[in-house]
Amino acid sequence: MTSTATTGRRLGIRRGAFAPYLFVAPAFIFFAIWVIYPIIQSFIVSFYDWSGFGAGTFIGLDNYRELFDSHQFWVSLKNNVLWLVLFMLAPPLGLLIALFLNQQILGIRLAKSLFFFPFVLSQVVIGLVFSWFYQPVGGLINAILGAFGIPPVAVLSNPVLVNFGIIAAGLWPQIAYCMIIYLTGLNSVNPEQIEAARLEGAKGVRLLWHVILPQLRAATFIAVVITVIGALRSFDLVAIMTQGGPFNSSSVLAWYMYQESITNYRLGYGAAIAVILFLIMSVFIAYFLWRIVRDRQR
C-alpha cells in the first residue's frame, strides 16, 4: 500500500508540474504563428528579389548591400535616432505630471481625466489634430505666433522642423502613458518611508531622489522600455502627417519599409529593412532583459 501511495503521489507531482505548460501552450502557439514565424519569414525573404507575386529570385546579401549604400536608409535611421533621443523626455515629464496629480485636492480627478485623454486617442486623430495645429494659415500654432508679431512657420513643409513637429505630436500621448505608469507606481510607495525621511529633514528634490524614485524603479523601467519601443516603431504619425516628406526628410525606418514593400513592390528589400529594424530593437530589448535578470539576482 505504501508503494502504491508513493507512486500515486509522484504521478500527481508530475501532473502538477506539467499543468502550467498546458495553460501556456495556447498562448505560445499563437505567439509562434503570429510573431516568430513572420520574423523567420522576413529573414528568408530579405535574401530574395521578390515583388510579392510569383516566385522570387535568390540574390543573397544584395538587398543589404543596396540598403547600406542607400542615402534614404541613413536619413531614416538618423530620424529614428532623433525620435529615440527626444522620446526620452516622456518618462521624466510623465513623472512630474504624476507627482502633481498624486494629491488629494478638489478637482484632481477631473485633472487626471484631462491628462489621461491623449492616451485613449487614436494616432490617426492625433496626427490630424496636430496637422491642423501646424497649418500656416488658420493653424493654432501660427495664430499664437501671430499674436506676438512672429511670421507664420510652415512646420510640416520645412525639412529642418518637420521631424520635431511630428515628434511633438508623438510625445503628447507618450507622456500620458508614462504618467499612468507612474501614477500606478506611486500607489505602492511606502508612506512610512516618506514620513521618516521628512522627519530627518529630507524634502523637495532630495526626498524625490533618495526616497520616492528608488521605489519607482520598476515603473521607470517599464516607462523607458515602452518609450524606446514606441520611438523605434514610429510609423502612424509619419504616414498621416507627412508621408515621409518633404523630400523624404521625415522618413523613418518603418515608413521606408512600407514604402519599398507596398508602394514599390520590393518585398525582399522591405524585408531587409524590417530585419535591420528588428535587430536594433532586439539590442535594446536584450539589454532591458539583462537588467531585469541582474536586478533579481542582487
Phi and psi in degrees as a GROMACS rama.xvg file:
@    title "Ramachandran Plot"
@    xaxis  label "Phi"
@    yaxis  label "Psi"
@TYPE xy
-63.0267  -41.6276  THR-2
-63.9442  -40.9799  SER-3
-64.7691  -41.3044  THR-4
-65.7763  -39.7811  ALA-5
-64.4279  -42.6102  THR-6
-62.7278  -42.3913  THR-7
-64.0573  -37.1779  GLY-8
-66.1934  -41.4069  ARG-9
-63.3294  -41.8021  ARG-10
-62.4291  -39.054  LEU-11
-64.5317  -39.0808  GLY-12
-65.4399  -42.7166  ILE-13
-63.4563  -41.2719  ARG-14
-65.5644  -40.0431  ARG-15
-64.7178  -35.401  GLY-16
-71.6719  -28.1011  ALA-17
-84.2145  -21.6921  PHE-18
-58.6126  -43.4464  ALA-19
-58.522  -34.5342  PRO-20
-66.947  -31.7639  TYR-21
-66.3973  -38.0867  LEU-22
-71.5849  -34.5793  PHE-23
-78.3882  -26.1914  VAL-24
-54.216  -48.5937  ALA-25
-58.5673  -43.4656  PRO-26
-64.3459  -40.3829  ALA-27
-65.877  -38.3764  PHE-28
-62.6925  -46.9362  ILE-29
-63.3412  -39.8568  PHE-30
-63.3899  -40.5818  PHE-31
-66.1353  -38.9459  ALA-32
-73.4505  -44.6724  ILE-33
-96.1584  -11.7079  TRP-34
-122.524  -59.56  VAL-35
-65.5847  -47.0146  ILE-36
-61.8927  -45.1573  TYR-37
-61.791  -34.1422  PRO-38
-64.5035  -47.4104  ILE-39
-61.3467  -41.6237  ILE-40
-64.1291  -36.5341  GLN-41
-63.9316  -41.198  SER-42
-59.643  -43.8407  PHE-43
-66.6754  -46.9288  ILE-44
-64.0064  -28.8479  VAL-45
-64.6351  -14.4291  SER-46
-94.9644  9.11324  PHE-47
-122.447  153.487  TYR-48
-96.5088  103.772  ASP-49
-139.524  131.046  TRP-50
-89.7778  -6.68451  SER-51
99.8269  -9.2811  GLY-52
-123.699  137.753  PHE-53
71.0403  -158.837  GLY-54
-92.0889  143.273  ALA-55
-88.1435  165.427  GLY-56
-109.488  124.856  THR-57
-69.5743  123.852  PHE-58
-126.196  9.05476  ILE-59
66.68  -127.559  GLY-60
-94.1729  13.8313  LEU-61
-61.4579  -37.6069  ASP-62
-61.9301  -39.2241  ASN-63
-72.0431  -36.8277  TYR-64
-63.337  -44.6228  ARG-65
-64.365  -37.0596  GLU-66
-63.8753  -47.0335  LEU-67
-73.3426  -15.8343  PHE-68
-91.7461  -4.2296  ASP-69
-85.2493  126.672  SER-70
-63.7784  -37.9498  HIS-71
-64.8665  -33.3763  GLN-72
-62.3894  -45.4183  PHE-73
-69.7194  -33.2233  TRP-74
-64.2386  -44.7682  VAL-75
-64.3268  -41.386  SER-76
-64.8066  -41.4865  LEU-77
-61.809  -40.2497  LYS-78
-65.6397  -37.4592  ASN-79
-63.1217  -39.1557  ASN-80
-64.1152  -40.6139  VAL-81
-62.7251  -43.392  LEU-82
-56.2196  -46.318  TRP-83
-63.2788  -43.4708  LEU-84
-65.8966  -49.4153  VAL-85
-72.9502  -28.4528  LEU-86
-67.6764  -18.7665  PHE-87
-67.8921  -7.24362  MET-88
-73.0818  -21.3137  LEU-89
-63.0672  -48.089  ALA-90
-60.6872  -48.6243  PRO-91
-65.4975  -38.1199  PRO-92
-67.6328  -38.9038  LEU-93
-62.7117  -37.2361  GLY-94
-65.4166  -43.7538  LEU-95
-61.8319  -42.4093  LEU-96
-66.8266  -39.7715  ILE-97
-63.226  -40.4124  ALA-98
-64.0117  -37.5145  LEU-99
-67.3165  -40.1729  PHE-100
-81.3598  -14.3923  LEU-101
-85.3792  54.6751  ASN-102
-133.217  151.903  GLN-103
-99.1671  78.266  GLN-104
-129.321  162.981  ILE-105
-65.1057  130.934  LEU-106
85.7109  4.58816  GLY-107
-69.5515  -29.0237  ILE-108
-66.4039  -38.862  ARG-109
-64.6195  -40.9377  LEU-110
-63.424  -40.4862  ALA-111
-61.6859  -41.0086  LYS-112
-63.8229  -39.6138  SER-113
-66.8304  -40.453  LEU-114
-73.2817  -28.0688  PHE-115
-76.9143  -23.5832  PHE-116
-53.3166  -44.4228  PHE-117
-59.0895  -28.6999  PRO-118
-66.8422  -32.0758  PHE-119
-89.4057  -5.38697  VAL-120
-79.193  146.783  LEU-121
-70.1297  147.785  SER-122
-61.515  -30.8422  GLN-123
-64.4299  -44.3827  VAL-124
-63.2193  -43.9019  VAL-125
-61.212  -43.1723  ILE-126
-62.0165  -42.2101  GLY-127
-67.8015  -40.1373  LEU-128
-64.1174  -47.1489  VAL-129
-70.0039  -30.2334  PHE-130
-61.4628  -38.7337  SER-131
-68.5438  -39.3972  TRP-132
-57.3584  -37.8241  PHE-133
-88.9672  0.245169  TYR-134
-61.3014  133.229  GLN-135
-61.5058  -33.1638  PRO-136
-117.7  118.419  VAL-137
87.9889  -3.88516  GLY-138
-77.8571  149.941  GLY-139
-63.7065  -43.278  LEU-140
-60.4555  -47.423  ILE-141
-73.0696  -25.2957  ASN-142
-65.9025  -39.3707  ALA-143
-67.8918  -43.4812  ILE-144
-62.8569  -38.8549  LEU-145
-63.1409  -31.7049  GLY-146
-64.7545  -24.2407  ALA-147
-101.45  10.9478  PHE-148
78.5996  16.3407  GLY-149
-92.7157  131.579  ILE-150
-64.5364  155.49  PRO-151
-64.0775  148.958  PRO-152
-120.984  125.469  VAL-153
-87.518  86.6269  ALA-154
-61.2418  -48.9503  VAL-155
-78.6084  -6.48055  LEU-156
-105.581  1.12824  SER-157
-103.69  117.103  ASN-158
-59.6631  -24.4251  PRO-159
-81.6777  -38.2471  VAL-160
-94.2806  -17.9916  LEU-161
-60.9103  -41.7225  VAL-162
-64.7139  -39.3969  ASN-163
-66.141  -36.1274  PHE-164
-65.5265  -42.3419  GLY-165
-69.7182  -41.3823  ILE-166
-63.5091  -37.5729  ILE-167
-59.9621  -40.4748  ALA-168
-64.4283  -38.6578  ALA-169
-72.4523  -30.6332  GLY-170
-67.604  -31.104  LEU-171
-55.856  -56.5091  TRP-172
-72.8204  -26.8602  PRO-173
-68.0413  -38.2342  GLN-174
-62.945  -40.8701  ILE-175
-62.4406  -39.1451  ALA-176
-64.5166  -46.0686  TYR-177
-63.7008  -36.1719  CYS-178
-60.2816  -43.1681  MET-179
-62.7862  -42.0665  ILE-180
-61.6352  -44.0754  ILE-181
-71.7472  -34.6782  TYR-182
-62.1619  -39.64  LEU-183
-64.0777  -41.7792  THR-184
-66.4863  -35.8662  GLY-185
-65.6467  -24.9786  LEU-186
-67.2643  -21.658  ASN-187
-100.529  2.4894  SER-188
-68.1251  134.546  VAL-189
-74.0767  112.597  ASN-190
-67.0364  -26.1723  PRO-191
-66.159  -37.6204  GLU-192
-66.0268  -37.4419  GLN-193
-65.4938  -43.8081  ILE-194
-63.9595  -40.5786  GLU-195
-64.3462  -39.1564  ALA-196
-67.3664  -37.6281  ALA-197
-66.7659  -36.4761  ARG-198
-65.1187  -29.2282  LEU-199
-82.5122  -1.85221  GLU-200
98.7927  3.38  GLY-201
-79.1859  136.618  ALA-202
-160.895  166.088  LYS-203
62.6484  -130.624  GLY-204
-64.677  -38.4883  VAL-205
-62.6711  -42.3686  ARG-206
-63.9425  -41.7917  LEU-207
-65.5913  -45.8908  LEU-208
-72.9516  -40.934  TRP-209
-96.0835  -18.6745  HIS-210
-118.884  -49.7527  VAL-211
-79.6159  -49.6883  ILE-212
-60.5859  -40.1562  LEU-213
-58.5304  -31.4677  PRO-214
-80.876  -12.0505  GLN-215
-102.647  18.7704  LEU-216
-60.3391  -42.8596  ARG-217
-65.1993  -42.4783  ALA-218
-64.6125  -39.9315  ALA-219
-63.8081  -41.8646  THR-220
-60.0016  -46.9041  PHE-221
-63.9131  -43.3784  ILE-222
-61.3441  -42.1284  ALA-223
-67.8455  -43.634  VAL-224
-60.6187  -49.273  VAL-225
-62.342  -37.0104  ILE-226
-68.5106  -42.0729  THR-227
-63.0561  -46.6931  VAL-228
-62.8306  -41.9882  ILE-229
-62.3697  -37.3433  GLY-230
-69.9452  -39.6862  ALA-231
-73.5937  -30.2575  LEU-232
-102.489  23.6263  ARG-233
-60.2881  129.278  SER-234
-151.228  -49.8135  PHE-235
-54.5806  -50.3102  ASP-236
-67.5875  -37.0345  LEU-237
-63.5595  -42.8688  VAL-238
-65.3768  -38.3103  ALA-239
-78.7979  -42.3611  ILE-240
-88.9673  -37.963  MET-241
-136.02  -19.0333  THR-242
53.8387  40.3899  GLN-243
85.1011  -8.13157  GLY-244
-85.4116  179.452  GLY-245
-77.329  138.615  PRO-246
58.1827  38.056  PHE-247
62.2176  19.0544  ASN-248
-75.2095  -17.9802  SER-249
-108.069  11.7227  SER-250
-67.2222  141.322  SER-251
-119.455  171.694  VAL-252
-60.67  -40.2255  LEU-253
-64.6264  -40.5546  ALA-254
-69.6255  -39.9026  TRP-255
-61.8217  -40.7378  TYR-256
-62.6197  -45.7892  MET-257
-61.8139  -43.7945  TYR-258
-63.1079  -44.5445  GLN-259
-71.2738  -38.8009  GLU-260
-76.5156  -48.145  SER-261
-91.1478  -44.7145  ILE-262
-78.7356  -44.6386  THR-263
-97.7179  2.18227  ASN-264
54.8831  42.1451  TYR-265
-118.436  74.7014  ARG-266
-68.548  -31.7822  LEU-267
-65.4886  -45.0834  GLY-268
-66.5336  -41.2662  TYR-269
-63.1639  -36.7489  GLY-270
-65.5513  -35.1863  ALA-271
-63.4219  -40.3089  ALA-272
-63.9118  -41.6845  ILE-273
-62.7048  -38.1608  ALA-274
-64.2391  -44.3628  VAL-275
-61.7432  -44.6259  ILE-276
-62.7988  -40.5762  LEU-277
-62.8071  -41.8276  PHE-278
-66.594  -38.525  LEU-279
-62.9379  -46.0252  ILE-280
-65.0594  -35.7601  MET-281
-62.9637  -36.0473  SER-282
-60.9645  -46.7651  VAL-283
-66.2842  -43.7125  PHE-284
-63.9829  -41.7017  ILE-285
-62.6193  -39.4263  ALA-286
-63.7861  -44.0902  TYR-287
-66.109  -39.2806  PHE-288
-64.5774  -38.3261  LEU-289
-62.9408  -38.661  TRP-290
-63.6803  -40.6342  ARG-291
-61.4786  -48.0688  ILE-292
-61.7952  -43.2538  VAL-293
-64.9148  -41.0829  ARG-294
-66.8353  -34.8821  ASP-295
-72.5297  -27.106  ARG-296
-80.0325  -12.837  GLN-297
